Amino acid sequence: MTTDSVERVACFVCGTSLEWSRLTSASQLVPSDLDFRPGEPMRSTLCFRIAECVSCGFCSADISRPSPSCAGIVQSSEYQSIRSDSGLPALATRFLRSALIQDRSANFVAALESALQAAWACDDAGTPDQ
């Protein structure tokens, strides 16, 4: 069973208030894939794992929590280039932006996890390899 709750949060970077559906529980009835992607129904919860501020584009598992140096990273041309990439699914670009923030903050394991989830989002959307 999968459940979520809607919360009102404020973006740490720009302060914009938004509603976000936070995943509160999920089960996995089907085994994981060989790429470690969880089976259903947990697999369908990928979109709940990352939030995006509609104003500044900050992406994180929790956009209301402080992240070192994230404001400067969000404003960088590299970050904005990923944000405007129309060749990738929107969910994938959210995970890639989060990966960039984690990488620049030296949270390399979290960056890898976000990048892997971006790949899963591309695969689920049927995006061909680049």
Disulfide bonds with the S-S distance in Angstrom:
none
